Amino acid sequence: MPELPEVETIVRGIAPRLTGRSVHNARLFKSDVLRGVSARKLLGTLRGNRITGVTRRAKHVVISLETGERMVIQPRMTGSLIVYDRPLEAEEKRYVVLQAELGKRSSMVYRDVRRLGTISLLDEAAWAAYTAAIGPEPLTDCFDRSAFVKRLQGTRQAIKKALMDQRRIAGIGNIYANEALFRARIDPSRRTDRLSDEDMKRLYRAVRHVLRQAIRAGGTTIRDYRNATGGKGSYQRILLVYGRGGTPCRRCRTPLLTTHDIDGRATTFCWRCQGAGS
């Protein structure tokens, strides 16, 4: 967390409020989130710079600057990126990592309770290398079923692990891998190279359906995720398997099982719907 739907929700919320704005002052309160850039370099680049665009790449927020650099923020489990049009209250000042003032009383604030997220500053060459190492975006028009199959070919990994490999496909994490595999009636532990054409067809549709549905719901808030205004997502209300181990399957009423054997992450599934009888 956050995964593609959460970061997409954040970007859609902050992009109209940041694009075209100039950073008048920037303060960094914790430097252990920085990757490949010093505090001095980051703050010096931000100060007086104009934001020309805000986009998403995989699970990352990408803030493009007029001078050509991109500030890339990966919120991970406990980070949030919010634009305030008022002074921060005392509770809101807790866990602030970066605050960029945008004029008057407006500011962009990155908060991270456990500081698991990262901030990078990339020039054109570094950005080209960075994005080239990530797989294609699964919701683009050009990412058709044949492209999906091609990205998953040639691996003996469990299909859940392959789906979450950011080098293969961008943005899918534990929540949506669980959900998509349940909808596609595929055992998460099945070897990817043993999936049939029909399996791949169902899984391709399930991945895109789940991601789009989650974006419409504003993402999933299990604990810390917040959108660009500090609100919670609502997809957690309609999760079919994730976080529901031991409760009845919503298809067949069989108790759902949870294992950590596939990739060390919690995998919840229905052995009846996704197993030998699927």
C-alpha positions as CSV (number, residue, x, y, z in Angstrom):
1,M,0.0,0.0,0.0
2,P,-0.6,2.3,-1.7
3,E,-0.9,0.6,-5.0
4,L,-1.9,1.8,-8.4
5,P,-5.5,2.9,-7.5
6,E,-4.4,4.8,-4.4
7,V,-1.6,6.6,-6.1
8,E,-3.8,7.4,-9.1
9,T,-6.4,8.8,-6.7
10,I,-3.8,11.0,-5.0
11,V,-2.5,12.3,-8.3
12,R,-6.0,13.1,-9.6
13,G,-6.6,15.1,-6.5
14,I,-3.4,17.1,-6.3
15,A,-2.6,17.6,-10.0
16,P,-5.1,20.4,-10.6
17,R,-4.0,22.2,-7.4
18,L,-0.2,21.9,-8.1
19,T,0.2,22.3,-11.8
20,G,1.4,25.8,-12.7
21,R,2.2,26.7,-9.1
22,S,5.6,27.8,-7.9
23,V,7.4,26.6,-4.8
24,H,8.3,29.6,-2.7
25,N,9.9,27.7,0.1
26,A,10.5,24.1,0.9
27,R,11.4,22.4,4.2
28,L,12.6,18.9,4.8
29,F,12.1,17.6,8.4
30,K,13.4,14.0,7.9
31,S,16.1,13.1,5.4
32,D,16.1,9.4,5.8
33,V,13.5,9.1,3.0
34,L,15.8,10.6,0.4
35,R,17.2,8.3,-2.3
36,G,20.1,9.5,-4.5
37,V,19.7,13.2,-3.6
38,S,20.9,15.3,-0.7
39,A,18.6,17.5,1.3
40,R,20.5,20.6,0.1
41,K,20.1,19.6,-3.6
42,L,16.4,18.8,-3.2
43,L,15.4,21.9,-1.4
44,G,17.6,24.1,-3.6
45,T,15.9,22.6,-6.7
46,L,12.4,23.0,-5.4
47,R,12.8,26.6,-4.2
48,G,11.4,29.0,-6.8
49,N,10.7,26.2,-9.3
50,R,7.4,25.9,-11.1
51,I,5.5,22.6,-11.1
52,T,4.6,21.8,-14.7
53,G,2.7,18.5,-14.2
54,V,1.8,15.8,-11.8
55,T,1.5,12.2,-13.0
56,R,1.6,8.6,-11.8
57,R,4.1,5.9,-12.8
58,A,3.4,2.5,-11.2
59,K,3.1,3.2,-7.5
60,H,4.9,6.6,-7.7
61,V,3.8,10.2,-7.7
62,V,5.8,12.1,-10.3
63,I,6.0,15.9,-10.0
64,S,7.6,17.5,-13.0
65,L,9.5,20.8,-12.6
66,E,10.1,23.6,-15.0
67,T,13.9,23.1,-14.8
68,G,13.5,19.5,-16.1
69,E,13.9,17.5,-13.0
70,R,11.2,15.2,-11.6
71,M,10.6,14.7,-7.9
72,V,9.4,11.1,-7.5
73,I,7.6,10.2,-4.3
74,Q,6.7,6.6,-3.4
75,P,4.3,6.7,-0.4
76,R,4.5,3.0,0.3
77,M,2.6,1.9,3.4
78,T,2.3,5.0,5.6
79,G,2.9,8.0,3.3
80,S,0.3,10.6,2.2
81,L,0.6,13.6,0.0
82,I,-1.9,16.4,0.7
83,V,-2.4,20.0,-0.5
84,Y,-3.5,22.3,2.2
85,D,-5.1,25.8,1.6
86,R,-4.8,26.7,5.3
87,P,-2.2,26.5,8.1
88,L,-1.7,23.0,9.4
89,E,-3.2,22.1,12.7
90,A,-1.1,20.6,15.5
91,E,-2.1,17.0,14.7
92,E,-1.4,17.5,11.0
93,K,2.1,18.7,11.7
94,R,3.0,15.3,13.2
95,Y,5.0,13.0,10.9
96,V,5.5,15.8,8.2
97,V,8.5,14.9,6.1
98,L,8.4,17.5,3.4
99,Q,6.5,20.8,3.2
100,A,6.6,22.9,0.1
101,E,4.9,26.3,0.4
102,L,3.0,27.4,-2.7
103,G,2.2,31.0,-1.7
104,K,-0.3,32.6,0.7
105,R,-1.3,29.9,3.1
106,S,-1.2,27.0,0.6
107,S,1.3,24.2,0.8
108,M,2.0,20.6,-0.4
109,V,2.7,18.3,2.5
110,Y,4.2,14.8,2.4
111,R,3.6,13.0,5.7
112,D,4.9,9.5,6.5
113,V,4.2,7.9,9.9
114,R,6.9,5.2,9.7
115,R,8.9,6.9,6.9
116,L,8.8,3.8,4.7
117,G,8.3,5.9,1.6
118,T,11.0,7.5,-0.5
119,I,11.7,10.8,-2.3
120,S,14.0,11.0,-5.3
121,L,15.0,13.9,-7.7
122,L,15.8,12.7,-11.2
123,D,17.1,14.5,-14.2
124,E,16.1,13.4,-17.7
125,A,18.7,10.6,-18.0
126,A,18.0,9.3,-14.5
127,W,14.2,9.3,-15.2
128,A,14.6,7.5,-18.5
129,A,16.6,4.7,-16.7
130,Y,14.1,4.7,-13.7
131,T,11.0,4.3,-15.8
132,A,12.5,1.8,-18.2
133,A,13.1,-0.6,-15.3
134,I,9.3,-0.7,-14.6
135,G,6.8,-2.7,-16.6
136,P,4.0,-1.2,-18.7
137,E,0.9,0.4,-17.2
138,P,-2.0,-2.1,-17.1
139,L,-4.8,0.3,-17.8
140,T,-3.5,1.9,-20.9
141,D,-5.2,1.2,-24.2
142,C,-2.1,-0.4,-25.7
143,F,-1.9,-2.9,-22.9
144,D,-4.1,-5.5,-24.5
145,R,-4.4,-9.2,-23.7
146,S,-1.5,-10.2,-25.9
147,A,0.8,-7.6,-24.1
148,F,-0.4,-9.0,-20.8
149,V,0.5,-12.6,-21.7
150,K,3.8,-11.5,-23.1
151,R,4.8,-9.8,-19.8
152,L,4.0,-13.0,-17.9
153,Q,5.7,-15.5,-20.2
154,G,8.8,-17.5,-19.4
155,T,8.5,-17.7,-15.6
156,R,7.9,-20.6,-13.2
157,Q,7.0,-18.3,-10.4
158,A,3.6,-18.5,-8.7
159,I,1.2,-16.3,-10.6
160,K,0.6,-14.0,-7.6
161,K,4.3,-13.3,-7.3
162,A,4.6,-12.7,-11.0
163,L,1.7,-10.2,-11.0
164,M,3.3,-8.2,-8.3
165,D,6.7,-8.0,-10.0
166,Q,7.0,-4.3,-11.0
167,R,9.4,-5.2,-13.8
168,R,6.7,-7.2,-15.5
169,I,3.6,-5.0,-14.9
170,A,3.4,-1.7,-13.1
171,G,1.3,-0.9,-10.0
172,I,-0.2,-4.2,-8.9
173,G,0.5,-5.0,-5.2
174,N,-0.8,-7.5,-2.7
175,I,-4.4,-6.2,-2.3
176,Y,-5.3,-6.2,-6.0
177,A,-3.3,-9.4,-6.9
178,N,-5.4,-11.2,-4.3
179,E,-8.7,-9.7,-5.6
180,A,-7.9,-10.3,-9.3
181,L,-6.9,-13.9,-8.8
182,F,-10.1,-14.6,-6.9
183,R,-12.2,-13.0,-9.6
184,A,-10.4,-15.0,-12.2
185,R,-10.8,-18.3,-10.2
186,I,-7.0,-18.9,-10.2
187,D,-5.0,-20.5,-7.4
188,P,-2.5,-17.8,-6.4
189,S,0.2,-20.5,-6.0
190,R,-0.1,-21.9,-9.6
191,R,3.0,-21.7,-11.7
192,T,2.6,-18.9,-14.2
193,D,3.8,-21.1,-17.1
194,R,1.0,-23.6,-16.4
195,L,-1.8,-21.2,-16.9
196,S,-4.0,-21.8,-19.9
197,D,-5.1,-19.3,-22.6
198,E,-8.5,-19.2,-20.9
199,D,-6.9,-18.6,-17.5
200,M,-4.9,-15.7,-18.9
201,K,-8.0,-14.3,-20.6
202,R,-9.9,-14.3,-17.3
203,L,-7.0,-12.9,-15.4
204,Y,-6.4,-10.0,-17.8
205,R,-10.0,-9.0,-17.5
206,A,-10.0,-9.4,-13.7
207,V,-6.9,-7.2,-13.3
208,R,-8.2,-4.3,-15.3
209,H,-11.7,-4.6,-13.7
210,V,-10.4,-4.6,-10.1
211,L,-8.0,-1.7,-10.7
212,R,-10.7,0.4,-12.4
213,Q,-13.2,-0.4,-9.7
214,A,-10.8,0.5,-7.0
215,I,-9.9,3.9,-8.7
216,R,-13.7,4.7,-8.8
217,A,-13.9,3.9,-5.1
218,G,-10.9,6.2,-4.3
219,G,-8.7,3.3,-3.3
220,T,-8.5,1.0,-0.3
221,T,-7.9,2.3,3.2
222,I,-6.9,-0.5,5.6
223,R,-5.1,1.7,8.0
224,D,-3.0,4.7,6.9
225,Y,-3.8,5.5,3.3
226,R,-5.4,8.9,2.7
227,N,-6.3,10.7,-0.5
228,A,-5.2,14.2,-1.6
229,T,-7.7,15.9,0.8
230,G,-7.0,13.6,3.8
231,G,-10.1,11.4,3.2
232,K,-10.3,7.6,3.1
233,G,-10.9,5.3,0.2
234,S,-13.9,3.0,0.2
235,Y,-12.9,-0.1,-1.8
236,Q,-12.2,-1.9,1.5
237,R,-16.0,-2.2,1.8
238,I,-16.2,-4.5,-1.2
239,L,-13.0,-6.5,-1.0
240,L,-13.8,-10.2,-1.7
241,V,-10.8,-11.9,-0.2
242,Y,-8.1,-9.5,1.0
243,G,-8.1,-9.3,4.8
244,R,-11.0,-11.7,5.0
245,G,-9.2,-14.9,6.0
246,G,-11.5,-17.3,8.0
247,T,-14.7,-15.6,6.8
248,P,-17.1,-17.3,4.3
249,C,-16.3,-17.0,0.6
250,R,-18.9,-14.7,-1.0
251,R,-19.4,-17.1,-3.8
252,C,-19.6,-20.6,-2.2
253,R,-19.5,-19.8,1.6
254,T,-16.4,-22.0,2.1
255,P,-14.1,-20.4,4.8
256,L,-11.3,-18.4,3.1
257,L,-7.8,-19.5,3.8
258,T,-4.8,-17.2,4.4
259,T,-1.2,-18.3,3.8
260,H,2.2,-16.5,3.8
261,D,3.9,-19.3,1.8
262,I,3.8,-17.8,-1.7
263,D,5.8,-14.6,-1.3
264,G,5.9,-13.8,2.4
265,R,2.8,-11.6,2.1
266,A,-0.7,-12.5,3.2
267,T,-2.4,-14.4,0.5
268,T,-6.1,-15.0,1.0
269,F,-8.1,-17.3,-1.3
270,C,-10.9,-19.8,-1.6
271,W,-9.6,-23.4,-2.1
272,R,-12.9,-24.4,-3.6
273,C,-13.4,-21.5,-6.1
274,Q,-9.7,-21.2,-6.9
275,G,-8.5,-24.7,-6.5
276,A,-9.0,-28.0,-8.2
277,G,-12.7,-27.5,-8.5
278,S,-12.5,-24.1,-10.2
